[in-house]
Every structure is written in C-alpha cells, then in structure tokens.
Amino acid sequence: MEIAEPFDMSQPAVSRHLKVLEGAGLIVRRVAGTKRPCRLAQSAITEIDQWLDMLRAALAKNYDRLDEVLAEMKIQK
C-alpha cells in the first residue's frame, strides 16, 4: 500500500506495473514476510544507459545533417 500512496492509482494497478517492470528485468523483488521490497536492477539500468548513449549519438548525427541541409537551402536562396 505504501508504494501506491503518492500515485493517483490503486494498489492493484501499481502491483501490475511492478510485475511488468520485473518481467522486463528492470526491477528485482524479494519476499520479506508480507512485504515485497523492490530495487532497480543495475544491469538493466546499465543496458538502458548504453542504449540511450547510442540513441543520443544517432540523433546528434541526424541534427548535424539537418543543419547541413538547412544551411545549403539558405545558400541557394
């Protein structure tokens, strides 16, 4: 119940979201009595960070090409 408090959603909805995150390998849950503490999965965060780095590099190349095209269009006017 604690994890659902700050959100405008029910506890079962939060539990479903956590189950999806766990299935995707983004969080790790363990059983501690009646509680199910969660933590971020470091390996998944590292993979996400690597993917974001690749995406940033690709977007930077696209923006550079767009700048070149726009500069060329400006020269042609």
N, CA, C and O atoms as a CHARMM CRD file, in Angstrom:
* protein
*
  308
    1    1 MET  N      0.82200  -1.19600   0.00000 PROA 1      0.00000
    2    1 MET  CA     0.00000   0.00000   0.00000 PROA 1      0.00000
    3    1 MET  C      0.86800   1.26300   0.00000 PROA 1      0.00000
    4    1 MET  O      0.48800   2.27400  -0.59100 PROA 1      0.00000
    5    2 GLU  N      2.01900   1.21100   0.65200 PROA 2      0.00000
    6    2 GLU  CA     2.87200   2.39900   0.75200 PROA 2      0.00000
    7    2 GLU  C      3.28100   2.92800  -0.61200 PROA 2      0.00000
    8    2 GLU  O      3.30500   4.13800  -0.83500 PROA 2      0.00000
    9    3 ILE  N      3.59800   2.02900  -1.51200 PROA 3      0.00000
   10    3 ILE  CA     4.09800   2.46300  -2.82400 PROA 3      0.00000
   11    3 ILE  C      3.00200   3.12700  -3.65700 PROA 3      0.00000
   12    3 ILE  O      3.30700   3.95000  -4.52000 PROA 3      0.00000
   13    4 ALA  N      1.75300   2.79200  -3.42100 PROA 4      0.00000
   14    4 ALA  CA     0.65600   3.35700  -4.20600 PROA 4      0.00000
   15    4 ALA  C      0.22600   4.73000  -3.69400 PROA 4      0.00000
   16    4 ALA  O     -0.40700   5.48900  -4.42800 PROA 4      0.00000
   17    5 GLU  N      0.55900   5.06000  -2.44500 PROA 5      0.00000
   18    5 GLU  CA     0.09000   6.30500  -1.83900 PROA 5      0.00000
   19    5 GLU  C      0.37300   7.56400  -2.65700 PROA 5      0.00000
   20    5 GLU  O     -0.54400   8.36500  -2.84300 PROA 5      0.00000
   21    6 PRO  N      1.58900   7.78200  -3.15300 PROA 6      0.00000
   22    6 PRO  CA     1.85700   9.04300  -3.86300 PROA 6      0.00000
   23    6 PRO  C      1.24300   9.11300  -5.27100 PROA 6      0.00000
   24    6 PRO  O      1.29600  10.16000  -5.91700 PROA 6      0.00000
   25    7 PHE  N      0.67700   8.02700  -5.73600 PROA 7      0.00000
   26    7 PHE  CA     0.16600   7.98500  -7.10600 PROA 7      0.00000
   27    7 PHE  C     -1.35200   7.98700  -7.12600 PROA 7      0.00000
   28    7 PHE  O     -2.00400   7.53400  -6.18500 PROA 7      0.00000
   29    8 ASP  N     -1.89000   8.49700  -8.19600 PROA 8      0.00000
   30    8 ASP  CA    -3.33800   8.52500  -8.37300 PROA 8      0.00000
   31    8 ASP  C     -3.77200   7.22500  -9.05500 PROA 8      0.00000
   32    8 ASP  O     -4.34100   7.23700 -10.14600 PROA 8      0.00000
   33    9 MET  N     -3.49200   6.12300  -8.39400 PROA 9      0.00000
   34    9 MET  CA    -3.87100   4.81800  -8.91800 PROA 9      0.00000
   35    9 MET  C     -4.03000   3.85400  -7.75100 PROA 9      0.00000
   36    9 MET  O     -3.54800   4.09500  -6.64500 PROA 9      0.00000
   37   10 SER  N     -4.70300   2.78700  -8.02600 PROA 10     0.00000
   38   10 SER  CA    -4.96800   1.81000  -6.97200 PROA 10     0.00000
   39   10 SER  C     -3.72800   0.95200  -6.71500 PROA 10     0.00000
   40   10 SER  O     -2.81300   0.88700  -7.53600 PROA 10     0.00000
   41   11 GLN  N     -3.72300   0.30200  -5.56300 PROA 11     0.00000
   42   11 GLN  CA    -2.62200  -0.59500  -5.22500 PROA 11     0.00000
   43   11 GLN  C     -2.53200  -1.75500  -6.21200 PROA 11     0.00000
   44   11 GLN  O     -1.42300  -2.13300  -6.58800 PROA 11     0.00000
   45   12 PRO  N     -3.66600  -2.34500  -6.65600 PROA 12     0.00000
   46   12 PRO  CA    -3.54900  -3.41200  -7.66300 PROA 12     0.00000
   47   12 PRO  C     -2.94000  -2.92800  -8.98800 PROA 12     0.00000
   48   12 PRO  O     -2.21500  -3.66700  -9.65200 PROA 12     0.00000
   49   13 ALA  N     -3.24300  -1.68700  -9.35900 PROA 13     0.00000
   50   13 ALA  CA    -2.66300  -1.14300 -10.59600 PROA 13     0.00000
   51   13 ALA  C     -1.15500  -0.97900 -10.44300 PROA 13     0.00000
   52   13 ALA  O     -0.39700  -1.29600 -11.36000 PROA 13     0.00000
   53   14 VAL  N     -0.72000  -0.48500  -9.28500 PROA 14     0.00000
   54   14 VAL  CA     0.71500  -0.34800  -9.02700 PROA 14     0.00000
   55   14 VAL  C      1.37600  -1.72300  -9.05000 PROA 14     0.00000
   56   14 VAL  O      2.46300  -1.88100  -9.60700 PROA 14     0.00000
   57   15 SER  N      0.72800  -2.71400  -8.45000 PROA 15     0.00000
   58   15 SER  CA     1.27500  -4.07500  -8.44600 PROA 15     0.00000
   59   15 SER  C      1.43300  -4.61300  -9.86400 PROA 15     0.00000
   60   15 SER  O      2.42700  -5.27200 -10.17000 PROA 15     0.00000
   61   16 ARG  N      0.46400  -4.33700 -10.72800 PROA 16     0.00000
   62   16 ARG  CA     0.56800  -4.78300 -12.13000 PROA 16     0.00000
   63   16 ARG  C      1.74400  -4.10400 -12.82400 PROA 16     0.00000
   64   16 ARG  O      2.47600  -4.74800 -13.57600 PROA 16     0.00000
   65   17 HSD  N      1.92700  -2.81300 -12.57600 PROA 17     0.00000
   66   17 HSD  CA     3.05800  -2.09600 -13.17400 PROA 17     0.00000
   67   17 HSD  C      4.38500  -2.68300 -12.68700 PROA 17     0.00000
   68   17 HSD  O      5.31800  -2.86800 -13.46900 PROA 17     0.00000
   69   18 LEU  N      4.45500  -2.96900 -11.39900 PROA 18     0.00000
   70   18 LEU  CA     5.68200  -3.55200 -10.85800 PROA 18     0.00000
   71   18 LEU  C      5.95300  -4.92900 -11.45700 PROA 18     0.00000
   72   18 LEU  O      7.10300  -5.29200 -11.70100 PROA 18     0.00000
   73   19 LYS  N      4.89000  -5.68800 -11.69100 PROA 19     0.00000
   74   19 LYS  CA     5.05800  -7.01800 -12.29400 PROA 19     0.00000
   75   19 LYS  C      5.61200  -6.88500 -13.71700 PROA 19     0.00000
   76   19 LYS  O      6.45000  -7.68400 -14.13500 PROA 19     0.00000
   77   20 VAL  N      5.14800  -5.88200 -14.45300 PROA 20     0.00000
   78   20 VAL  CA     5.66200  -5.64100 -15.81300 PROA 20     0.00000
   79   20 VAL  C      7.13500  -5.24200 -15.75400 PROA 20     0.00000
   80   20 VAL  O      7.95200  -5.74200 -16.52700 PROA 20     0.00000
   81   21 LEU  N      7.47100  -4.33100 -14.82300 PROA 21     0.00000
   82   21 LEU  CA     8.86900  -3.91600 -14.68200 PROA 21     0.00000
   83   21 LEU  C      9.75700  -5.08600 -14.29500 PROA 21     0.00000
   84   21 LEU  O     10.88200  -5.21000 -14.78000 PROA 21     0.00000
   85   22 GLU  N      9.25000  -5.94100 -13.42200 PROA 22     0.00000
   86   22 GLU  CA    10.00600  -7.12500 -13.01200 PROA 22     0.00000
   87   22 GLU  C     10.18500  -8.07700 -14.19400 PROA 22     0.00000
   88   22 GLU  O     11.27200  -8.61600 -14.40000 PROA 22     0.00000
   89   23 GLY  N      9.12700  -8.28200 -14.96200 PROA 23     0.00000
   90   23 GLY  CA     9.21400  -9.14800 -16.13600 PROA 23     0.00000
   91   23 GLY  C     10.19500  -8.63000 -17.17400 PROA 23     0.00000
   92   23 GLY  O     10.83300  -9.40700 -17.88600 PROA 23     0.00000
   93   24 ALA  N     10.31000  -7.29700 -17.25300 PROA 24     0.00000
   94   24 ALA  CA    11.25300  -6.69000 -18.19800 PROA 24     0.00000
   95   24 ALA  C     12.67600  -6.68600 -17.65000 PROA 24     0.00000
   96   24 ALA  O     13.61200  -6.29900 -18.35000 PROA 24     0.00000
   97   25 GLY  N     12.84100  -7.11600 -16.40100 PROA 25     0.00000
   98   25 GLY  CA    14.16800  -7.15600 -15.80400 PROA 25     0.00000
   99   25 GLY  C     14.65900  -5.81800 -15.29700 PROA 25     0.00000
  100   25 GLY  O     15.85200  -5.65700 -15.04300 PROA 25     0.00000
  101   26 LEU  N     13.75200  -4.83800 -15.14100 PROA 26     0.00000
  102   26 LEU  CA    14.15400  -3.51000 -14.69000 PROA 26     0.00000
  103   26 LEU  C     14.18800  -3.37500 -13.17500 PROA 26     0.00000
  104   26 LEU  O     14.89600  -2.52400 -12.63700 PROA 26     0.00000
  105   27 ILE  N     13.42000  -4.21900 -12.48700 PROA 27     0.00000
  106   27 ILE  CA    13.45700  -4.23000 -11.03000 PROA 27     0.00000
  107   27 ILE  C     13.62100  -5.66300 -10.54600 PROA 27     0.00000
  108   27 ILE  O     13.34100  -6.61900 -11.26800 PROA 27     0.00000
  109   28 VAL  N     14.07700  -5.78400  -9.31900 PROA 28     0.00000
  110   28 VAL  CA    14.21800  -7.08800  -8.66300 PROA 28     0.00000
  111   28 VAL  C     13.38600  -7.01200  -7.39100 PROA 28     0.00000
  112   28 VAL  O     13.51400  -6.06800  -6.61200 PROA 28     0.00000
  113   29 ARG  N     12.54000  -8.00500  -7.18800 PROA 29     0.00000
  114   29 ARG  CA    11.73100  -8.04400  -5.97100 PROA 29     0.00000
  115   29 ARG  C     12.12100  -9.25200  -5.14400 PROA 29     0.00000
  116   29 ARG  O     12.52700 -10.28900  -5.66800 PROA 29     0.00000
  117   30 ARG  N     11.98800  -9.08900  -3.83900 PROA 30     0.00000
  118   30 ARG  CA    12.23300 -10.22600  -2.94700 PROA 30     0.00000
  119   30 ARG  C     11.10000 -10.27700  -1.93300 PROA 30     0.00000
  120   30 ARG  O     10.38000  -9.29700  -1.73600 PROA 30     0.00000
  121   31 VAL  N     10.95600 -11.40100  -1.31000 PROA 31     0.00000
  122   31 VAL  CA     9.91800 -11.59400  -0.30500 PROA 31     0.00000
  123   31 VAL  C     10.53800 -11.37600   1.06900 PROA 31     0.00000
  124   31 VAL  O     11.55000 -11.98400   1.41700 PROA 31     0.00000
  125   32 ALA  N      9.90800 -10.49600   1.83900 PROA 32     0.00000
  126   32 ALA  CA    10.34700 -10.24600   3.21900 PROA 32     0.00000
  127   32 ALA  C      9.10100 -10.25200   4.09400 PROA 32     0.00000
  128   32 ALA  O      8.52900  -9.20100   4.38400 PROA 32     0.00000
  129   33 GLY  N      8.69200 -11.42500   4.50300 PROA 33     0.00000
  130   33 GLY  CA     7.44500 -11.54800   5.25800 PROA 33     0.00000
  131   33 GLY  C      6.26300 -11.27100   4.35600 PROA 33     0.00000
  132   33 GLY  O      6.07500 -11.94100   3.34000 PROA 33     0.00000
  133   34 THR  N      5.47100 -10.28800   4.72400 PROA 34     0.00000
  134   34 THR  CA     4.31500  -9.92600   3.89700 PROA 34     0.00000
  135   34 THR  C      4.65000  -8.82800   2.90100 PROA 34     0.00000
  136   34 THR  O      3.80500  -8.44600   2.09100 PROA 34     0.00000
  137   35 LYS  N      5.87300  -8.31700   2.95200 PROA 35     0.00000
  138   35 LYS  CA     6.28400  -7.23900   2.04300 PROA 35     0.00000
  139   35 LYS  C      7.05400  -7.80800   0.86300 PROA 35     0.00000
  140   35 LYS  O      7.61100  -8.90400   0.93200 PROA 35     0.00000
  141   36 ARG  N      7.07400  -7.04700  -0.21400 PROA 36     0.00000
  142   36 ARG  CA     7.80400  -7.41500  -1.42600 PROA 36     0.00000
  143   36 ARG  C      8.66900  -6.22000  -1.84100 PROA 36     0.00000
  144   36 ARG  O      8.34000  -5.50500  -2.78800 PROA 36     0.00000
  145   37 PRO  N      9.79000  -6.00900  -1.11200 PROA 37     0.00000
  146   37 PRO  CA    10.62900  -4.85300  -1.44800 PROA 37     0.00000
  147   37 PRO  C     11.18400  -4.96100  -2.86400 PROA 37     0.00000
  148   37 PRO  O     11.49700  -6.05000  -3.34500 PROA 37     0.00000
  149   38 CYS  N     11.29900  -3.81200  -3.51700 PROA 38     0.00000
  150   38 CYS  CA    11.80500  -3.74700  -4.88800 PROA 38     0.00000
  151   38 CYS  C     13.07100  -2.90400  -4.92200 PROA 38     0.00000
  152   38 CYS  O     13.27900  -2.02500  -4.08500 PROA 38     0.00000
  153   39 ARG  N     13.90000  -3.19000  -5.89600 PROA 39     0.00000
  154   39 ARG  CA    15.05500  -2.34000  -6.16600 PROA 39     0.00000
  155   39 ARG  C     15.31500  -2.35900  -7.66300 PROA 39     0.00000
  156   39 ARG  O     14.93400  -3.29700  -8.36300 PROA 39     0.00000
  157   40 LEU  N     15.96600  -1.31500  -8.13900 PROA 40     0.00000
  158   40 LEU  CA    16.30900  -1.26100  -9.55000 PROA 40     0.00000
  159   40 LEU  C     17.35500  -2.32300  -9.85300 PROA 40     0.00000
  160   40 LEU  O     18.24200  -2.57800  -9.03800 PROA 40     0.00000
  161   41 ALA  N     17.25300  -2.93300 -11.00600 PROA 41     0.00000
  162   41 ALA  CA    18.23000  -3.92500 -11.45300 PROA 41     0.00000
  163   41 ALA  C     19.37300  -3.18000 -12.13800 PROA 41     0.00000
  164   41 ALA  O     19.19400  -2.63200 -13.22500 PROA 41     0.00000
  165   42 GLN  N     20.53100  -3.15800 -11.51200 PROA 42     0.00000
  166   42 GLN  CA    21.66300  -2.38000 -12.01700 PROA 42     0.00000
  167   42 GLN  C     22.03800  -2.75900 -13.44100 PROA 42     0.00000
  168   42 GLN  O     22.34600  -1.88100 -14.24700 PROA 42     0.00000
  169   43 SER  N     22.01900  -4.03700 -13.76800 PROA 43     0.00000
  170   43 SER  CA    22.40000  -4.46000 -15.12400 PROA 43     0.00000
  171   43 SER  C     21.44500  -3.89000 -16.16300 PROA 43     0.00000
  172   43 SER  O     21.86700  -3.51100 -17.25600 PROA 43     0.00000
  173   44 ALA  N     20.16100  -3.82800 -15.82800 PROA 44     0.00000
  174   44 ALA  CA    19.18400  -3.27700 -16.76700 PROA 44     0.00000
  175   44 ALA  C     19.39200  -1.77500 -16.94200 PROA 44     0.00000
  176   44 ALA  O     19.26500  -1.25100 -18.04800 PROA 44     0.00000
  177   45 ILE  N     19.71000  -1.09100 -15.85600 PROA 45     0.00000
  178   45 ILE  CA    19.95300   0.34600 -15.93000 PROA 45     0.00000
  179   45 ILE  C     21.18200   0.61600 -16.79500 PROA 45     0.00000
  180   45 ILE  O     21.19100   1.56700 -17.57700 PROA 45     0.00000
  181   46 THR  N     22.20300  -0.19800 -16.66200 PROA 46     0.00000
  182   46 THR  CA    23.40900  -0.06200 -17.49100 PROA 46     0.00000
  183   46 THR  C     23.06500  -0.25900 -18.96600 PROA 46     0.00000
  184   46 THR  O     23.53300   0.50000 -19.81400 PROA 46     0.00000
  185   47 GLU  N     22.25900  -1.26100 -19.27700 PROA 47     0.00000
  186   47 GLU  CA    21.85100  -1.50500 -20.66900 PROA 47     0.00000
  187   47 GLU  C     21.03600  -0.33900 -21.21500 PROA 47     0.00000
  188   47 GLU  O     21.22500   0.06800 -22.36100 PROA 47     0.00000
  189   48 ILE  N     20.13400   0.19600 -20.40500 PROA 48     0.00000
  190   48 ILE  CA    19.32900   1.34600 -20.83400 PROA 48     0.00000
  191   48 ILE  C     20.23900   2.54000 -21.10300 PROA 48     0.00000
  192   48 ILE  O     20.06000   3.25000 -22.09400 PROA 48     0.00000
  193   49 ASP  N     21.20900   2.76100 -20.22700 PROA 49     0.00000
  194   49 ASP  CA    22.14100   3.87200 -20.39500 PROA 49     0.00000
  195   49 ASP  C     22.94300   3.72700 -21.68700 PROA 49     0.00000
  196   49 ASP  O     23.15800   4.70700 -22.40100 PROA 49     0.00000
  197   50 GLN  N     23.38700   2.50200 -21.98700 PROA 50     0.00000
  198   50 GLN  CA    24.12100   2.26300 -23.23200 PROA 50     0.00000
  199   50 GLN  C     23.24100   2.52500 -24.45000 PROA 50     0.00000
  200   50 GLN  O     23.69300   3.10600 -25.43700 PROA 50     0.00000
  201   51 TRP  N     21.98200   2.09400 -24.37600 PROA 51     0.00000
  202   51 TRP  CA    21.05700   2.31500 -25.48400 PROA 51     0.00000
  203   51 TRP  C     20.81100   3.80600 -25.67400 PROA 51     0.00000
  204   51 TRP  O     20.77500   4.29700 -26.80200 PROA 51     0.00000
  205   52 LEU  N     20.64100   4.52900 -24.56000 PROA 52     0.00000
  206   52 LEU  CA    20.42400   5.97800 -24.65600 PROA 52     0.00000
  207   52 LEU  C     21.64600   6.68100 -25.24700 PROA 52     0.00000
  208   52 LEU  O     21.49600   7.62700 -26.02000 PROA 52     0.00000
  209   53 ASP  N     22.85000   6.23300 -24.89500 PROA 53     0.00000
  210   53 ASP  CA    24.05900   6.81000 -25.49200 PROA 53     0.00000
  211   53 ASP  C     24.06000   6.62300 -26.99900 PROA 53     0.00000
  212   53 ASP  O     24.38300   7.54800 -27.74500 PROA 53     0.00000
  213   54 MET  N     23.69500   5.41600 -27.45200 PROA 54     0.00000
  214   54 MET  CA    23.63000   5.14500 -28.88200 PROA 54     0.00000
  215   54 MET  C     22.57600   6.03000 -29.54900 PROA 54     0.00000
  216   54 MET  O     22.80300   6.57400 -30.63000 PROA 54     0.00000
  217   55 LEU  N     21.43400   6.16600 -28.89800 PROA 55     0.00000
  218   55 LEU  CA    20.36000   6.99800 -29.43600 PROA 55     0.00000
  219   55 LEU  C     20.78500   8.46300 -29.50500 PROA 55     0.00000
  220   55 LEU  O     20.50900   9.14300 -30.49300 PROA 55     0.00000
  221   56 ARG  N     21.44900   8.94700 -28.47200 PROA 56     0.00000
  222   56 ARG  CA    21.93400  10.34200 -28.47800 PROA 56     0.00000
  223   56 ARG  C     22.89200  10.57800 -29.63300 PROA 56     0.00000
  224   56 ARG  O     22.81300  11.60600 -30.30600 PROA 56     0.00000
  225   57 ALA  N     23.79500   9.63600 -29.86900 PROA 57     0.00000
  226   57 ALA  CA    24.76000   9.77200 -30.95900 PROA 57     0.00000
  227   57 ALA  C     24.05400   9.78300 -32.31300 PROA 57     0.00000
  228   57 ALA  O     24.39200  10.58100 -33.18800 PROA 57     0.00000
  229   58 ALA  N     23.07800   8.90100 -32.48100 PROA 58     0.00000
  230   58 ALA  CA    22.33500   8.85200 -33.74800 PROA 58     0.00000
  231   58 ALA  C     21.55200  10.14100 -33.96400 PROA 58     0.00000
  232   58 ALA  O     21.52500  10.67200 -35.07400 PROA 58     0.00000
  233   59 LEU  N     20.91900  10.64600 -32.91400 PROA 59     0.00000
  234   59 LEU  CA    20.16400  11.89300 -33.04100 PROA 59     0.00000
  235   59 LEU  C     21.08900  13.06500 -33.33100 PROA 59     0.00000
  236   59 LEU  O     20.73500  13.94900 -34.11100 PROA 59     0.00000
  237   60 ALA  N     22.26200  13.08600 -32.72000 PROA 60     0.00000
  238   60 ALA  CA    23.22200  14.15900 -32.98600 PROA 60     0.00000
  239   60 ALA  C     23.62900  14.15600 -34.45800 PROA 60     0.00000
  240   60 ALA  O     23.73700  15.21600 -35.07300 PROA 60     0.00000
  241   61 LYS  N     23.85600  12.96700 -35.02800 PROA 61     0.00000
  242   61 LYS  CA    24.19000  12.87500 -36.46100 PROA 61     0.00000
  243   61 LYS  C     23.04200  13.39700 -37.31200 PROA 61     0.00000
  244   61 LYS  O     23.25900  14.13100 -38.27500 PROA 61     0.00000
  245   62 ASN  N     21.81300  13.01500 -36.95300 PROA 62     0.00000
  246   62 ASN  CA    20.65100  13.48700 -37.71200 PROA 62     0.00000
  247   62 ASN  C     20.52600  15.00100 -37.65200 PROA 62     0.00000
  248   62 ASN  O     20.24400  15.64100 -38.66500 PROA 62     0.00000
  249   63 TYR  N     20.73500  15.58000 -36.47000 PROA 63     0.00000
  250   63 TYR  CA    20.65300  17.03200 -36.34400 PROA 63     0.00000
  251   63 TYR  C     21.77000  17.71700 -37.11800 PROA 63     0.00000
  252   63 TYR  O     21.55700  18.77700 -37.70700 PROA 63     0.00000
  253   64 ASP  N     22.95100  17.12400 -37.12300 PROA 64     0.00000
  254   64 ASP  CA    24.05400  17.68300 -37.90100 PROA 64     0.00000
  255   64 ASP  C     23.72100  17.68100 -39.39300 PROA 64     0.00000
  256   64 ASP  O     23.97300  18.66300 -40.09000 PROA 64     0.00000
  257   65 ARG  N     23.15200  16.57100 -39.88200 PROA 65     0.00000
  258   65 ARG  CA    22.75600  16.50600 -41.29600 PROA 65     0.00000
  259   65 ARG  C     21.65700  17.51300 -41.59900 PROA 65     0.00000
  260   65 ARG  O     21.66700  18.14600 -42.65500 PROA 65     0.00000
  261   66 LEU  N     20.71200  17.66700 -40.68300 PROA 66     0.00000
  262   66 LEU  CA    19.64700  18.64700 -40.87700 PROA 66     0.00000
  263   66 LEU  C     20.22400  20.05700 -40.93900 PROA 66     0.00000
  264   66 LEU  O     19.81300  20.86500 -41.77100 PROA 66     0.00000
  265   67 ASP  N     21.17200  20.34800 -40.06200 PROA 67     0.00000
  266   67 ASP  CA    21.83700  21.66100 -40.10200 PROA 67     0.00000
  267   67 ASP  C     22.50100  21.90300 -41.44600 PROA 67     0.00000
  268   67 ASP  O     22.43000  23.00400 -41.99200 PROA 67     0.00000
  269   68 GLU  N     23.15100  20.86300 -41.98500 PROA 68     0.00000
  270   68 GLU  CA    23.80900  20.98500 -43.29000 PROA 68     0.00000
  271   68 GLU  C     22.78100  21.25300 -44.39100 PROA 68     0.00000
  272   68 GLU  O     22.99700  22.11100 -45.24700 PROA 68     0.00000
  273   69 VAL  N     21.68400  20.53300 -44.37100 PROA 69     0.00000
  274   69 VAL  CA    20.63800  20.72200 -45.39200 PROA 69     0.00000
  275   69 VAL  C     20.04800  22.12000 -45.28700 PROA 69     0.00000
  276   69 VAL  O     19.85300  22.78300 -46.30600 PROA 69     0.00000
  277   70 LEU  N     19.76300  22.57400 -44.09300 PROA 70     0.00000
  278   70 LEU  CA    19.19200  23.91000 -43.91100 PROA 70     0.00000
  279   70 LEU  C     20.17000  24.99500 -44.32600 PROA 70     0.00000
  280   70 LEU  O     19.77200  26.00200 -44.91100 PROA 70     0.00000
  281   71 ALA  N     21.45700  24.79300 -44.02500 PROA 71     0.00000
  282   71 ALA  CA    22.48100  25.76300 -44.44200 PROA 71     0.00000
  283   71 ALA  C     22.57500  25.79700 -45.96200 PROA 71     0.00000
  284   71 ALA  O     22.71300  26.86600 -46.55800 PROA 71     0.00000
  285   72 GLU  N     22.49900  24.62600 -46.58500 PROA 72     0.00000
  286   72 GLU  CA    22.55300  24.56300 -48.05700 PROA 72     0.00000
  287   72 GLU  C     21.33600  25.24800 -48.66800 PROA 72     0.00000
  288   72 GLU  O     21.46200  25.94300 -49.67500 PROA 72     0.00000
  289   73 MET  N     20.17300  25.06400 -48.08100 PROA 73     0.00000
  290   73 MET  CA    18.95100  25.71500 -48.57400 PROA 73     0.00000
  291   73 MET  C     19.05400  27.22700 -48.43300 PROA 73     0.00000
  292   73 MET  O     18.58000  27.96900 -49.29400 PROA 73     0.00000
  293   74 LYS  N     19.66800  27.67700 -47.36200 PROA 74     0.00000
  294   74 LYS  CA    19.82200  29.11700 -47.13300 PROA 74     0.00000
  295   74 LYS  C     20.75800  29.72400 -48.17200 PROA 74     0.00000
  296   74 LYS  O     20.53100  30.83600 -48.64700 PROA 74     0.00000
  297   75 ILE  N     21.82100  28.98200 -48.52500 PROA 75     0.00000
  298   75 ILE  CA    22.78700  29.46200 -49.52700 PROA 75     0.00000
  299   75 ILE  C     22.12000  29.54400 -50.89300 PROA 75     0.00000
  300   75 ILE  O     22.40100  30.47200 -51.65200 PROA 75     0.00000
  301   76 GLN  N     21.25500  28.61300 -51.22400 PROA 76     0.00000
  302   76 GLN  CA    20.62100  28.56500 -52.52600 PROA 76     0.00000
  303   76 GLN  C     19.60500  29.67600 -52.72100 PROA 76     0.00000
  304   76 GLN  O     19.23800  29.96700 -53.86000 PROA 76     0.00000
  305   77 LYS  N     19.14100  30.30300 -51.66000 PROA 77     0.00000
  306   77 LYS  CA    18.13800  31.38100 -51.79000 PROA 77     0.00000
  307   77 LYS  C     18.70100  32.60900 -52.36000 PROA 77     0.00000
  308   77 LYS  O     17.98500  33.59600 -52.52900 PROA 77     0.00000
